Amino acid sequence: MRFRLGLTGSIGMGKSTTASLFAAEGCLVWDADAAVHRLYAKGGDAVAVIQKHLPEAITEGTVCRPALKRMIAEDPGVLATLESLVHPLVQADRERFIAQNPLAIGVFDIPLLFETGGDREMDGTACVYVSRETQRIRVLERGTMTEADFERILARQMPSEEKCARATWVIETDTIDHTRAQVQAIVQEIREKTSHA
């Protein structure tokens, strides 16, 4: 792969929208959450592995996310087991994507990029960012979680300020036009870098 860009940012910061803007500029996007969905679906690589270790999480040949959520709430140790089973499968999915696209600029949409050490496998990183208040409004407007759920997720993630400090580029996602302009500038810089390599 010509260049591997790790894209990260906390919940509600605009990561998915930013990933789609990179795709519009001709980059290929690998999405960690989408990879997990593929692995959990019927026939997915994670189903048999999870069946063996956490059988109550399997329903009709797929991994049941609500069951997993309930199991993790009841026993925090389940999360560590799940991660040890699923992370190597996600890694293999990512490596296939890299091998299949040797000339592309790849954007790797990974929510926990820094937390899992995934940034070490990248040529550069970009962190999306908005104010904490804008983030909170965006998340709660989705209607899929409560303020308590939101705070719980934030508590598990590295603070946004730290992610931004570690990133090669910070993308402020306050408006779509501003975000697009920043994405275009980053892609231009990567293309210039890789054309001289």
Secondary structure, 3 states (H helix, E strand, C coil): CCEEEEEECCCCCCHHHHHHHHHHCCCEEEEHHHHHHHHHCCCCHHHHHHHHHCHHHEECCEECHHHHHHHHHHCCHHHHHHHHHHHHHHHHHHHHHHHHCCCCEEEEECCCCCCCCHHHHCCEEEEEECCHHHHHHHHHHCCCCCHHHHHHHHHHCCCHHHHHHHCCEEEECCCHHHHHHHHHHHHHHHHHHHHCC
